[in-house]
Amino acid sequence: MIEHRLAPEPFLDYVHKIDVGMVAANPDLALRLGRLPGRKLIFTNASRIHAERVMAQIGIDHHFEDIFDIAAADYIPKPDHTSYAMMLRKHGVAPDTACMIEDIADNLEPAKALGMSTVWLKGEIEWARPKNGGKTPAHIDFVAHGLGSWLDAVIARREGP
């Protein structure tokens, strides 16, 4: 935006004009989210429209209260601490009662600094991994190899045997 003097909206519309049909519906994830107590918010560097399309395709959109997108963050992307504080303030979230689940390890550092619990959805993409040579950084409380299995564990702990 700054270097090339681009307006953000046309750029975001262009890069998010993709076919989400390749994203599979996930009714099991929808069931798990339904069993998980508490408010659920999306915090994304993408546009609201893109997040809505992907969530609808997966079949989980009805589980989320709101989307805090890059426009709501005044185009200040994660992992800038400012956007996290803005998201918490806008939605009245107390960080010590919140858990942030993220697929980019470094994006969890500001969440932890603000007092949130953090879960890294570990994937194979190199740029999403911690920059510290492979060790799990202190700002990551939990590493999940799959969202479904991690949610199962959380729900089982909460509901008991």
N, C-alpha and C positions, 0 to 999 in steps of 0.2 A: 504494500500500500504506500509506504513512504518512498522507497527507492524508485518505484515505477509509476507513482502517482495514480494508482488504481483505486477506483471506488470498490469497497468490499462486496457489496451486494451482487453486482454482475459477475464478479469473479467466483463467489461462492455458488451462485446459480449455475455457472458453467461447470465447475469441478464436481458438483453434486448431481449433475444431470446424467445419472448412470442408471442402468437397469438393475434394480434390486431383486429382480425375479430369480437370480441365482442364489439368493439368501434363502435358506430352508426355513420353513415354519418349524417351531419348536414347542409343541403342546406340553411336553414334559417340563420345560423351563417355565412356561406359563403357570402350570400347576404348582411348582415349587415357589414361585414368586407369590402366588396366592396364599401360601401357607406361612410366608415370612411376615412377621408383624412389623409395624412401623411404616413411616412415610418412605416413599421411594421417589427419588429425583434423578434426572439425567443431567450430567454436567459434561458438556462436549465442546470441543473446538470446532465442530461442524455447525451447520445451520440447523435451525429448528425443523425446517421442512425435511431435510435429509434424515434427521433423527426420527421424525414421525414416520417417514416412509419405511425405514429399516425396522422400527419397532412394530409397525403394522404388519409387515411381511413376516416377521418372526411370530407375531400373535401375542405380544406382551404389552402393547400400548396402554391397555386399560389398567395396568398395575402401577402406572407412574403418574404422580400428581402434577408434575411440571417438567419442563426442559429449560435448563439454563444454558443457552447456546452462546456462540462467539459474539453475536450482536448484543445479547444481554450483558456480556462482559466488556462492553465498549471496545470490542476487538482486541482485547488484551488476552492472549491465549495462555492456557496451561503450558508450562508450570509457573507462570508469574504469580506470586503470592497475592497480588491485588485482586485477581479474578476470583480466587477462592474466598477471600474475605467478602467480596461483593455477593457471591452466591449464598454464603451463609447468612449474611445480613438480609438479603432480599427474601429468603425463605424462612427466616427466624429459626435457623438451625443452631443448636448448641453443639459445638464441635465435640465435646466430651461424650455426647450421646450418639455420635454419627460414625458411620463406617463408610469409607470410600473404597470402591472396587475399581481397579484401573488396569488396563493392559500395557501401559507404558510405565516402567518402574520409576523413572525420574519424576513423573507427574504426581507421585505419592509423597514426595518430600515436603511440599508446602502443606498438604493435608495433615501429615504427622506433626509438623511444627505448630499447626493451629490446634492440635489436640485430638484429632480424629484417629480412630483405628483404621488401619490400612490393609488392603488385600491386593496383591499383585497377581493378575491372571497371566501366568507365565506362558509365553508363546515362543515360537521359533524365529521371529523377526529380530535381527541383530539390533536395530536401532531402538527397540522397545526394552532391551535388557539394561540392567544397571551398568554404569560406565566404570565400575570399580574392579574389573577383572574377574567377574563371575561370582563373587561372594554376595549373599543377600545383605543389602545395606540395613542399618539399624532403623531406618524410617519405614521399613516394611514389616508389619506384624505377622502376616500370613502370606504364604505362597500357595496359590491354587492352580492345579494343573487342568482344571475344568470347572466352570462355574456351577454346573449341575451337581457334581460330587461335593463341592465345597458347601453349597446350599443345603444338600442332604445332611451333611455333618452338623451344620448350624441348627437346622430344624430338629434333628434327633437330639442334640444337647438340650434344646429348649423344651421339647415335648417329653423327653425322657423315654424310658423303655415301654 
